[in-house]
Amino acid sequence: MADTHKVLVEAVALHQAGRLADAATLYDRVLSKEPKNADALNLKAVILDAHGRREEAIALFDRAIAARAAFPEAHFNRANTLAGLARYDDALAGYQRAIAARATYADAHLNAALLRRKLGRGEETRAAFARMAAACPSDARAHHGLGDQLAEAAITETELDAARASYDRALQLAPNNPYVRFALANLLARRGRRRDAIDHLRVALKINPDWPEAFSNLGEWLKLEGRLAEAVAAQRSAVALRPDDPDLHFNLADSLTKISAQDEARRRLTALIAAHPTFVRAYVNLALILKDQDDHDGALELLEAALDLDPTLTQAYANIAAVFVERGWFAASLSQFDKALALKPNDAPTRFYRGIIRLLVGQFEGGWDDYNRRFDVPKETLTRRAEPPPYWKGEPLGGRSLLVWSEQGIGDEILYASMLGDVIGTAQSCLIECSDRLVPIFARSFPGAKVFAPSETAKMIQDLKPDFQIAMPSLGEHLRQSLARFPKHVGYLKPDAAKVEALRGRYLGKTPGNLLVGISWRSKSKRTGTAKSLRLVDLVSILKVPGITFVNLQYGDCRDDLAAVREQLGIDVIQDTEVDPLKDMDAAFAQVAAMDLVISTSNTTVHTAGAQNVPVWVLLPYARGVLWYWLTERSDNPWYPSARLFRQSAGEPISAWAKDIDARLAGELGAWAAGKFS
């Protein structure tokens, strides 16, 4: 017996060293003397399984179990062999016998759970990992697997919390396990906590720096956080690690477009299509780049090719519609949106973008309904607030209170505030949440309402318990269903009269007898700002109209623009350093109200003027960058009776916009000034 034990120990050492043939020889020597030696039978069977001799292995496992019924390793190894033969139910039964023989057998618990997951038995898998976590509470794999199952099935916040707790426990037990961090990062990103997710991924990548999926996810989350240079760097790393993966190339190209590296993105997508001609998403994104580069024909060709590959691709129809919009073919664009929605009727992005065009062409009733889907479009990053209070759906407001809250930029808030008077006049009480900078203006303009900043909203709801709530733009669905419902107001936002008088006196003191014209020329909008912006120095003919003192109303740092006009044209535009709309919107309102006329591209300055009924000339490109509320073709605007719209001539390239506008407005401005002096 002693000699047999010594041989068995030597065989196990050879087995562990990977010398399987030598180990098998020694196992046979043991079995020649002890045919019922359960350990030798089990380990020889493991070697047979490794060589693909599975039926022979099972026979030896059966002999080992016959010799020692409560032999958890033999049951476990036999189950592994049965799984290799696709005898899955038998394998699961074998794992259960191993667990019955040793309740804390972690590997048996794990393999049983993993096999159930492979078979798509979700609830069984979750229960198996839960049993493992209970039996083996110090095994990180149990909590990791349970977290995965809980996260996959989670719908409610409570279920997501349970998944998070499992991952946290796994991470406590195995802080250097990059896969736990990866899984936790995915869960955090799903819950909107992308910054925490990014931190976990960075730790995971320090542990495992050769992980393309982790780099790819990191890049996508950094992109959503607006950290675009970091996103590109992460996605370059992913591509370098797995250069044959088309998804990684696609993600990198998408991020490159976000940092305005369109030429490189275009090259990468072109190469991606050449290497993977059925990768349909590449056609769509390359088409968008060509559209932005004014190659509309090339964009349409790519989108049609995408539809040849996948006739159900709603995104292709939607992007054909976008190309048509830039050409001013609005009716045709709506037909493309309709085609997309015929295939996918509840697609939120398509509904939302169709809504914008329907509003643009004056189809208000259906347009507002589509526009309300904006909350369901991830790229819009707009949040539909939770109830209570319930959302107002047009019910009578007599004797009831309504909370109206802001959701978009300052200019949009000013625009949609034109509808506040309608509900203030009918509701028993109206609560208005607006941006901090607008609070003093709204409070002065709407004395019948309670006006406050977003930081106070939760307390206002708790204390005042409004009957209904609604997002400010959504008022349009109930109050502006047609052009006839737009009132001819004479200004609904009120400036500080003393500030207006002081500013006007200060500016006219520099050039007595002149007219004051405020000027603004660019937009900071991330989406449309470039398309609807000009260079101040390109407005040379306008700036040379006599009898006018120009005042800078452009927000942000304008020193270079003003210096260029001074040096190249010899014209001084007044820069009032005491007025900064980014810090003091009340002063900016007074500054605009002090003007005889405002000339501006489509930005907050226009809204500031129009809301006060200050005459404002709005400079608009032909199609790209034109926001829906300017509508089409009209030279007036229902939102702002004091506005006059100057549109770029149809068919002119965007590059010719400045020259076209400058030449047309100079004559108009001269005639306006002459009329004022006559």
Legacy VTK file of the C-alpha trace (Angstrom):
# vtk DataFile Version 3.0
C-alpha trace
ASCII
DATASET POLYDATA
POINTS 678 float
0.000 0.000 0.000
2.795 2.395 0.863
4.425 1.786 -2.524
1.123 2.365 -4.291
0.579 5.653 -2.437
4.086 6.783 -3.343
3.442 6.015 -7.038
0.128 7.874 -6.896
1.769 10.957 -5.392
4.414 10.898 -8.135
1.696 10.516 -10.788
-0.215 13.517 -9.448
2.965 15.615 -9.547
3.538 14.638 -13.193
-0.124 15.372 -13.956
0.113 18.839 -12.442
3.312 19.482 -14.427
1.454 18.720 -17.666
3.251 15.442 -18.332
0.016 13.606 -18.976
1.382 10.506 -20.713
3.843 9.799 -17.902
1.140 10.427 -15.307
-1.229 8.043 -17.096
1.425 5.308 -17.047
1.791 5.635 -13.283
-1.991 5.720 -12.770
-2.157 2.429 -14.690
0.548 0.987 -12.419
-1.535 1.910 -9.369
-4.668 0.429 -10.905
-2.884 -2.804 -11.791
-2.402 -3.322 -8.071
-5.526 -1.602 -6.810
-8.255 -1.750 -9.492
-10.685 0.088 -7.210
-8.365 2.978 -6.324
-10.853 5.805 -6.718
-8.237 8.563 -6.956
-6.311 6.845 -9.741
-9.523 6.034 -11.617
-10.710 9.660 -11.382
-7.416 11.201 -12.453
-6.795 8.718 -15.289
-10.304 9.540 -16.539
-9.446 13.253 -16.520
-6.486 12.530 -18.824
-8.661 10.454 -21.147
-11.148 13.354 -21.305
-8.333 15.761 -22.169
-7.449 13.512 -25.112
-11.048 13.425 -26.358
-11.636 9.846 -25.223
-14.762 10.864 -23.350
-16.743 7.615 -23.352
-13.746 5.778 -21.898
-13.377 8.583 -19.355
-16.986 8.215 -18.235
-16.487 4.494 -17.727
-13.533 5.182 -15.408
-15.444 7.938 -13.562
-18.269 5.437 -13.005
-15.776 2.922 -11.521
-14.333 5.648 -9.266
-17.795 6.604 -8.009
-18.694 2.944 -7.521
-15.596 2.617 -5.366
-16.328 5.825 -3.424
-19.862 7.074 -3.778
-19.298 10.344 -1.904
-16.498 11.468 -4.212
-17.249 15.101 -5.175
-14.280 15.496 -7.550
-15.258 12.422 -9.546
-18.858 13.599 -9.856
-17.596 17.054 -10.893
-15.140 15.756 -13.490
-17.691 13.308 -14.872
-20.171 16.190 -15.247
-17.560 18.198 -17.160
-17.093 15.276 -19.562
-20.847 14.891 -20.035
-21.100 18.612 -20.829
-18.403 18.112 -23.456
-20.617 15.431 -25.010
-23.572 17.889 -24.991
-25.386 15.683 -22.493
-26.334 18.792 -20.578
-29.076 17.520 -18.288
-26.883 14.599 -17.225
-24.041 17.041 -16.605
-26.258 19.242 -14.424
-27.298 16.189 -12.438
-23.628 15.327 -11.982
-22.785 18.795 -10.681
-25.654 18.505 -8.224
-24.262 15.173 -6.962
-20.874 16.836 -6.483
-22.525 19.642 -4.513
-24.487 17.099 -2.466
-21.207 15.427 -1.566
-19.602 18.777 -0.673
-21.961 21.711 -0.199
-19.144 24.270 -0.452
-17.760 22.891 -3.732
-17.390 26.273 -5.465
-16.288 24.973 -8.880
-19.288 22.641 -9.073
-21.643 25.473 -8.187
-19.966 27.686 -10.769
-20.012 25.191 -13.639
-23.621 24.303 -12.946
-24.570 27.980 -13.093
-22.512 28.626 -16.223
-24.043 25.625 -17.994
-27.534 26.865 -17.175
-26.583 30.270 -18.573
-25.294 28.603 -21.740
-28.645 26.862 -22.087
-30.509 30.152 -21.737
-32.171 29.224 -18.476
-32.046 32.670 -16.968
-34.048 32.180 -13.781
-32.315 28.860 -13.041
-28.943 30.535 -13.589
-29.747 33.359 -11.187
-30.874 30.836 -8.559
-27.713 28.751 -9.075
-25.444 31.753 -8.538
-27.511 32.738 -5.491
-26.997 29.241 -4.026
-23.283 29.508 -4.740
-23.091 32.907 -3.039
-24.830 31.467 0.017
-22.669 28.326 0.125
-19.389 30.035 -0.816
-19.728 33.619 0.437
-16.013 34.344 0.099
-15.839 33.346 -3.574
-15.908 36.487 -5.736
-17.018 34.464 -8.749
-20.377 33.751 -7.118
-21.158 37.417 -6.520
-19.852 38.388 -9.959
-22.067 35.822 -11.677
-25.078 36.735 -9.567
-24.499 40.397 -10.376
-24.435 39.592 -14.087
-27.735 37.727 -13.888
-29.425 40.395 -11.811
-28.174 43.176 -14.094
-29.327 41.377 -17.230
-32.873 40.949 -15.940
-33.116 44.212 -13.971
-35.868 46.651 -14.841
-36.541 48.534 -11.636
-34.130 50.625 -9.594
-34.429 48.096 -6.769
-33.273 45.296 -9.080
-30.386 47.409 -10.310
-29.433 48.112 -6.697
-29.326 44.368 -6.026
-27.007 43.837 -9.003
-24.788 46.680 -7.817
-24.575 45.121 -4.331
-23.425 41.805 -5.822
-20.731 43.498 -7.888
-19.583 45.544 -4.899
-19.222 42.356 -2.835
-17.273 40.669 -5.646
-14.989 43.675 -5.852
-14.377 43.609 -2.094
-13.289 39.990 -2.405
-11.273 40.431 -5.622
-10.255 44.093 -6.001
-7.771 43.225 -8.739
-10.256 41.334 -10.894
-10.647 43.506 -14.021
-13.710 41.590 -15.209
-15.693 42.484 -12.095
-14.774 46.135 -12.607
-15.794 45.884 -16.274
-19.196 44.460 -15.327
-19.708 47.062 -12.596
-18.717 49.819 -15.021
-21.347 48.643 -17.513
-24.007 48.721 -14.797
-22.988 52.201 -13.628
-23.041 53.527 -17.187
-26.492 52.038 -17.657
-27.643 54.036 -14.640
-26.188 57.227 -16.039
-23.171 57.251 -13.742
-20.682 57.345 -16.582
-17.961 59.132 -14.653
-17.836 56.356 -12.059
-17.944 53.791 -14.876
-14.990 55.486 -16.557
-12.999 55.368 -13.312
-13.593 51.618 -12.926
-12.634 50.932 -16.521
-9.391 52.848 -16.138
-8.500 50.662 -13.149
-9.447 47.528 -15.103
-7.206 48.605 -17.976
-4.260 49.123 -15.641
-4.674 45.489 -14.603
-5.322 44.237 -18.142
-4.006 46.783 -20.667
-4.640 44.499 -23.674
-8.423 44.587 -23.592
-10.047 46.066 -26.705
-13.633 45.823 -25.400
-12.715 47.833 -22.317
-11.000 50.501 -24.397
-13.995 50.634 -26.735
-16.511 51.061 -23.906
-14.266 53.646 -22.296
-14.190 55.582 -25.551
-17.955 55.513 -25.952
-18.589 56.740 -22.411
-15.949 59.452 -22.661
-17.641 60.586 -25.871
-21.004 60.827 -24.130
-19.340 62.860 -21.376
-17.999 65.279 -23.984
-14.373 64.265 -23.319
-13.774 63.787 -27.002
-9.978 63.840 -27.217
-9.803 61.148 -24.524
-12.503 59.171 -26.326
-10.522 59.174 -29.554
-7.361 58.076 -27.726
-9.196 55.164 -26.083
-10.748 54.044 -29.354
-7.407 54.237 -31.141
-6.081 51.838 -28.492
-9.015 49.486 -29.099
-8.379 49.468 -32.857
-4.653 48.875 -32.355
-5.392 45.831 -30.200
-7.966 44.371 -32.602
-7.436 45.890 -36.051
-9.811 43.478 -37.824
-12.876 44.443 -35.787
-15.162 46.688 -37.899
-17.156 47.872 -34.877
-14.049 49.342 -33.293
-13.138 51.191 -36.495
-16.693 52.469 -36.718
-16.679 53.771 -33.137
-13.363 55.522 -33.703
-14.622 57.179 -36.880
-17.746 58.359 -35.058
-15.651 60.002 -32.347
-13.378 61.584 -34.943
-16.377 63.342 -36.447
-17.171 64.755 -33.010
-13.744 66.452 -32.840
-14.183 67.786 -36.382
-11.619 65.361 -37.796
-13.975 64.618 -40.682
-11.233 63.927 -43.211
-9.715 61.118 -41.150
-13.174 59.804 -40.268
-14.074 59.829 -43.950
-10.905 57.867 -44.834
-11.538 55.316 -42.112
-15.172 54.761 -43.063
-14.267 54.478 -46.734
-11.655 51.841 -45.871
-14.149 50.092 -43.581
-16.693 49.819 -46.388
-14.025 48.496 -48.753
-13.006 45.810 -46.234
-16.541 45.034 -45.016
-18.937 45.952 -47.844
-22.001 44.767 -45.898
-21.270 46.888 -42.796
-24.298 49.066 -43.333
-23.791 51.521 -40.453
-20.565 52.712 -42.080
-22.512 53.787 -45.179
-24.874 55.829 -43.031
-22.168 57.632 -41.064
-20.047 58.285 -44.131
-23.122 59.765 -45.783
-23.545 62.142 -42.849
-19.971 63.358 -43.266
-20.527 63.952 -46.982
-23.756 65.813 -46.170
-21.904 68.096 -43.770
-19.290 68.691 -46.470
-22.072 69.745 -48.878
-21.663 66.620 -51.042
-25.374 65.891 -51.055
-25.261 63.685 -54.135
-22.540 61.523 -52.610
-24.477 61.265 -49.369
-27.650 60.167 -51.136
-25.742 57.580 -53.157
-24.370 56.021 -49.962
-27.743 56.032 -48.237
-29.373 54.351 -51.212
-26.598 51.735 -51.138
-27.335 51.189 -47.442
-31.009 50.604 -48.259
-30.011 48.105 -50.955
-28.225 46.163 -48.196
-31.011 46.602 -45.670
-34.351 47.911 -46.983
-35.647 48.098 -43.402
-32.962 50.534 -42.243
-35.022 53.355 -40.792
-31.929 55.444 -40.101
-31.132 55.589 -43.820
-34.565 56.994 -44.651
-34.224 59.506 -41.808
-30.856 60.662 -43.104
-32.122 60.957 -46.664
-34.739 63.221 -45.116
-31.949 65.241 -43.463
-30.226 65.719 -46.838
-33.511 66.844 -48.355
-33.941 69.342 -45.514
-30.554 70.906 -46.299
-31.676 71.283 -49.894
-34.898 72.891 -48.745
-37.022 69.981 -49.959
-39.179 69.822 -46.868
-42.192 67.985 -48.279
-39.895 65.322 -49.732
-38.114 65.003 -46.401
-41.401 64.330 -44.628
-42.178 61.525 -47.066
-38.839 59.901 -46.148
-39.603 60.183 -42.441
-42.968 58.561 -43.147
-41.233 55.653 -44.908
-38.992 55.156 -41.889
-41.954 55.210 -39.511
-43.919 52.785 -41.666
-41.161 50.287 -40.877
-40.715 51.268 -37.241
-43.762 53.238 -36.108
-42.621 53.918 -32.565
-39.029 54.917 -33.304
-38.510 57.911 -31.023
-35.625 59.618 -32.875
-37.440 59.452 -36.202
-40.662 60.748 -34.666
-38.813 63.580 -32.969
-36.887 64.668 -36.065
-40.034 64.438 -38.177
-41.703 66.619 -35.577
-39.070 69.305 -36.055
-39.723 69.409 -39.798
-43.488 69.340 -39.344
-43.218 72.343 -37.048
-40.835 74.003 -39.487
-43.433 73.834 -42.265
-46.253 74.924 -39.963
-47.882 71.534 -39.296
-48.276 72.418 -35.642
-50.956 70.000 -34.525
-49.149 66.803 -35.509
-45.724 68.395 -35.174
-46.020 69.024 -31.438
-47.028 65.422 -30.858
-43.899 64.180 -32.652
-41.737 66.817 -30.977
-42.729 65.518 -27.545
-40.797 62.318 -28.274
-37.577 64.282 -27.667
-37.413 62.855 -24.158
-37.019 59.357 -25.614
-34.013 60.226 -27.816
-30.772 59.343 -25.981
-28.658 61.846 -27.930
-30.921 64.685 -26.836
-29.998 64.069 -23.164
-33.326 65.555 -22.068
-34.970 64.084 -18.987
-38.678 63.487 -18.603
-39.295 64.276 -14.976
-40.955 61.806 -12.696
-44.496 62.094 -11.405
-46.105 63.335 -9.190
-47.449 65.778 -10.010
-49.047 64.316 -13.139
-48.395 65.887 -16.511
-50.850 68.507 -17.744
-52.711 67.256 -20.822
-54.835 70.310 -21.458
-57.347 69.907 -18.635
-59.100 73.090 -17.424
-56.815 74.928 -15.014
-59.447 76.883 -13.126
-58.862 76.355 -9.412
-55.723 74.318 -10.106
-51.981 74.951 -10.012
-49.444 74.226 -12.718
-45.653 73.809 -12.523
-43.855 74.755 -15.753
-40.184 73.779 -15.943
-37.369 74.558 -18.329
-35.433 71.927 -20.228
-33.411 73.535 -23.043
-31.074 76.489 -23.574
-31.521 80.107 -22.533
-32.727 81.196 -25.981
-35.331 78.442 -26.078
-36.565 79.341 -22.606
-37.056 82.932 -23.723
-38.933 81.805 -26.841
-41.279 79.394 -25.062
-41.886 81.898 -22.265
-44.216 83.640 -24.737
-46.790 80.975 -23.792
-46.554 81.467 -20.034
-49.052 84.314 -19.993
-51.708 81.978 -21.395
-51.526 79.585 -18.440
-50.875 82.256 -15.812
-54.150 83.835 -16.847
-56.182 80.629 -16.476
-54.575 78.669 -13.628
-55.266 79.472 -10.003
-51.499 79.576 -9.511
-48.533 79.040 -11.774
-45.040 77.959 -10.698
-42.281 78.723 -13.203
-38.868 77.131 -13.023
-36.278 78.845 -15.242
-32.515 79.181 -15.490
-30.882 81.116 -12.683
-29.911 83.966 -15.031
-33.521 84.456 -16.106
-35.128 84.497 -12.638
-35.074 88.305 -12.140
-36.434 88.904 -15.658
-39.218 86.318 -15.420
-40.142 87.486 -11.907
-40.489 91.081 -13.155
-42.382 90.031 -16.276
-44.771 87.523 -14.684
-45.724 89.018 -11.323
-48.717 86.709 -11.101
-46.514 83.600 -10.975
-44.021 82.114 -8.556
-40.625 82.150 -10.327
-37.614 80.203 -9.063
-34.365 78.506 -10.095
-33.996 74.728 -10.655
-32.271 74.308 -7.286
-35.562 75.257 -5.587
-37.859 72.995 -7.603
-37.925 70.013 -5.244
-38.829 72.229 -2.299
-41.497 74.046 -4.285
-43.146 70.746 -5.233
-42.998 69.552 -1.644
-44.329 72.780 -0.158
-46.851 73.900 -2.779
-47.913 70.520 -4.208
-48.925 71.680 -7.722
-51.754 69.804 -9.401
-49.948 69.423 -12.743
-46.534 69.836 -14.335
-45.309 70.350 -17.887
-42.098 71.133 -19.727
-42.175 74.667 -21.099
-41.872 73.685 -24.811
-44.701 71.174 -24.415
-47.110 74.037 -23.761
-47.164 74.428 -27.538
-49.147 71.210 -27.917
-52.044 72.840 -26.086
-51.591 76.534 -26.849
-50.078 76.880 -30.347
-51.821 74.294 -32.520
-52.020 76.684 -35.496
-50.674 80.023 -36.691
-53.963 81.604 -35.648
-53.140 80.755 -32.023
-50.019 82.969 -31.970
-50.806 86.357 -30.371
-49.438 89.642 -31.746
-47.713 90.567 -28.512
-45.873 93.823 -27.838
-43.266 92.210 -25.619
-43.781 89.730 -22.812
-40.427 90.056 -21.008
-39.721 93.365 -19.293
-36.290 94.987 -18.871
-35.151 97.093 -15.942
-36.196 100.548 -17.211
-33.549 102.415 -15.210
-30.797 100.229 -16.631
-32.121 100.755 -20.168
-32.075 104.524 -19.786
-28.583 104.538 -18.297
-27.118 102.327 -21.017
-28.759 104.236 -23.859
-27.458 107.496 -22.473
-23.958 106.094 -22.144
-23.829 104.821 -25.737
-25.407 107.911 -27.338
-23.002 110.101 -25.395
-20.202 108.682 -27.537
-21.893 109.536 -30.852
-24.784 111.998 -30.319
-27.436 111.909 -33.018
-26.628 108.406 -34.248
-28.916 105.422 -34.176
-27.958 102.520 -31.933
-27.755 99.139 -33.651
-26.764 96.095 -31.632
-24.954 93.383 -33.551
-24.290 89.715 -32.906
-22.877 87.249 -35.386
-22.330 83.762 -34.056
-23.940 80.916 -32.151
-22.375 78.634 -29.573
-24.789 75.780 -30.302
-22.855 72.501 -30.486
-25.200 71.132 -33.126
-25.923 74.060 -35.435
-23.632 76.866 -34.282
-21.093 76.635 -37.088
-23.729 76.602 -39.828
-25.532 79.678 -38.540
-22.507 81.784 -37.576
-20.660 84.504 -39.482
-17.450 86.477 -39.056
-18.035 90.057 -37.972
-15.383 91.305 -40.373
-17.366 89.855 -43.299
-20.236 92.255 -42.596
-18.186 95.158 -43.957
-20.968 96.810 -45.986
-23.349 96.768 -43.042
-20.797 98.214 -40.636
-20.048 101.104 -43.015
-23.644 102.380 -43.166
-23.445 106.017 -41.948
-25.317 107.484 -39.003
-25.175 104.289 -36.967
-23.292 103.440 -33.804
-22.841 99.698 -33.518
-22.879 98.048 -30.089
-21.527 94.558 -29.556
-24.241 92.204 -28.287
-22.274 89.027 -28.960
-21.761 86.917 -25.852
-18.416 85.285 -25.126
-14.904 86.502 -25.851
-15.108 88.820 -28.894
-11.818 90.664 -28.589
-10.271 89.175 -31.720
-13.407 89.857 -33.786
-13.600 93.484 -32.677
-9.874 94.003 -33.202
-10.110 92.633 -36.754
-12.909 95.083 -37.590
-10.942 97.954 -36.100
-7.717 97.072 -37.908
-9.156 96.041 -41.276
-12.137 98.391 -41.560
-11.259 101.241 -39.239
-14.574 100.822 -37.404
-15.033 100.776 -33.644
-17.898 98.670 -32.346
-18.772 99.591 -28.767
-17.762 96.873 -26.332
-19.397 97.394 -22.948
-17.298 95.385 -20.521
-19.839 95.996 -17.769
-22.426 93.846 -19.547
-21.823 90.115 -19.714
-24.903 88.034 -20.616
-23.148 84.883 -19.458
-23.085 86.316 -15.939
-25.860 88.950 -15.795
-28.745 88.340 -18.157
-30.740 91.177 -16.622
-28.118 93.685 -17.763
-28.022 92.029 -21.188
-31.803 92.441 -21.533
-31.494 96.130 -20.698
-28.672 96.521 -23.205
-30.783 95.003 -25.984
-33.772 97.151 -24.989
-31.574 100.243 -25.350
-31.090 99.568 -29.071
-33.034 101.093 -31.946
-32.448 97.911 -33.905
-30.733 94.563 -33.368
-29.054 92.621 -36.178
-28.056 89.076 -35.316
-27.661 85.540 -36.500
-29.963 83.014 -34.830
-28.846 82.988 -31.200
-29.930 84.137 -27.740
-29.578 87.793 -28.739
-32.453 87.420 -31.209
-34.722 85.928 -28.569
-33.775 88.650 -26.103
-34.816 91.296 -28.624
-37.947 89.562 -29.908
-39.272 88.846 -26.421
-39.099 92.604 -25.657
-40.552 93.613 -29.039
-37.297 95.353 -29.961
-36.928 95.498 -33.779
-34.613 92.648 -34.742
-33.283 91.516 -38.101
-32.477 87.818 -38.037
-29.807 86.502 -40.424
-30.521 82.934 -41.496
-28.686 80.470 -43.749
-30.766 78.857 -46.455
-31.450 75.488 -44.823
-28.675 74.063 -42.676
-28.719 75.448 -39.180
-32.184 77.016 -39.479
-34.142 76.169 -36.347
-37.737 75.109 -36.769
-39.328 78.127 -35.111
-38.173 80.404 -37.968
-40.447 78.351 -40.271
-39.884 78.455 -44.036
-39.867 81.226 -46.636
-41.500 83.813 -44.369
-39.825 87.150 -43.722
-41.819 87.596 -40.510
-42.217 85.280 -37.539
-45.257 84.378 -35.426
-43.224 84.080 -32.238
-41.739 87.557 -32.520
-43.804 90.277 -34.278
-40.808 92.642 -34.135
-38.595 90.245 -36.097
-37.731 90.523 -39.763
-36.026 87.510 -41.300
-33.269 87.744 -43.893
-32.628 84.357 -45.434
-29.739 83.314 -47.587
-30.768 83.066 -51.229
-31.927 79.599 -52.274
-29.350 77.459 -53.998
-26.349 79.435 -52.750
-23.606 77.378 -51.043
-23.218 77.905 -47.304
-19.762 79.386 -47.982
-21.432 82.298 -49.838
-23.797 83.153 -46.995
-21.807 86.055 -45.508
-21.324 87.833 -48.839
-24.960 87.344 -49.815
-26.317 88.645 -46.494
-23.878 91.562 -46.251
-24.745 92.902 -49.689
-28.513 92.642 -49.179
-28.631 94.070 -45.678
-26.411 97.070 -46.338
-29.013 98.611 -48.638
-31.866 97.704 -46.295
-30.026 99.184 -43.332
-29.235 102.373 -45.207
-32.893 102.790 -46.134
-33.965 102.079 -42.558
-31.516 104.656 -41.172
-32.585 107.252 -43.739
-36.211 106.690 -42.810
-35.427 107.218 -39.165
-33.642 110.483 -39.855
-36.271 111.862 -42.241
LINES 1 679
678 0 1 2 3 4 5 6 7 8 9 10 11 12 13 14 15 16 17 18 19 20 21 22 23 24 25 26 27 28 29 30 31 32 33 34 35 36 37 38 39 40 41 42 43 44 45 46 47 48 49 50 51 52 53 54 55 56 57 58 59 60 61 62 63 64 65 66 67 68 69 70 71 72 73 74 75 76 77 78 79 80 81 82 83 84 85 86 87 88 89 90 91 92 93 94 95 96 97 98 99 100 101 102 103 104 105 106 107 108 109 110 111 112 113 114 115 116 117 118 119 120 121 122 123 124 125 126 127 128 129 130 131 132 133 134 135 136 137 138 139 140 141 142 143 144 145 146 147 148 149 150 151 152 153 154 155 156 157 158 159 160 161 162 163 164 165 166 167 168 169 170 171 172 173 174 175 176 177 178 179 180 181 182 183 184 185 186 187 188 189 190 191 192 193 194 195 196 197 198 199 200 201 202 203 204 205 206 207 208 209 210 211 212 213 214 215 216 217 218 219 220 221 222 223 224 225 226 227 228 229 230 231 232 233 234 235 236 237 238 239 240 241 242 243 244 245 246 247 248 249 250 251 252 253 254 255 256 257 258 259 260 261 262 263 264 265 266 267 268 269 270 271 272 273 274 275 276 277 278 279 280 281 282 283 284 285 286 287 288 289 290 291 292 293 294 295 296 297 298 299 300 301 302 303 304 305 306 307 308 309 310 311 312 313 314 315 316 317 318 319 320 321 322 323 324 325 326 327 328 329 330 331 332 333 334 335 336 337 338 339 340 341 342 343 344 345 346 347 348 349 350 351 352 353 354 355 356 357 358 359 360 361 362 363 364 365 366 367 368 369 370 371 372 373 374 375 376 377 378 379 380 381 382 383 384 385 386 387 388 389 390 391 392 393 394 395 396 397 398 399 400 401 402 403 404 405 406 407 408 409 410 411 412 413 414 415 416 417 418 419 420 421 422 423 424 425 426 427 428 429 430 431 432 433 434 435 436 437 438 439 440 441 442 443 444 445 446 447 448 449 450 451 452 453 454 455 456 457 458 459 460 461 462 463 464 465 466 467 468 469 470 471 472 473 474 475 476 477 478 479 480 481 482 483 484 485 486 487 488 489 490 491 492 493 494 495 496 497 498 499 500 501 502 503 504 505 506 507 508 509 510 511 512 513 514 515 516 517 518 519 520 521 522 523 524 525 526 527 528 529 530 531 532 533 534 535 536 537 538 539 540 541 542 543 544 545 546 547 548 549 550 551 552 553 554 555 556 557 558 559 560 561 562 563 564 565 566 567 568 569 570 571 572 573 574 575 576 577 578 579 580 581 582 583 584 585 586 587 588 589 590 591 592 593 594 595 596 597 598 599 600 601 602 603 604 605 606 607 608 609 610 611 612 613 614 615 616 617 618 619 620 621 622 623 624 625 626 627 628 629 630 631 632 633 634 635 636 637 638 639 640 641 642 643 644 645 646 647 648 649 650 651 652 653 654 655 656 657 658 659 660 661 662 663 664 665 666 667 668 669 670 671 672 673 674 675 676 677
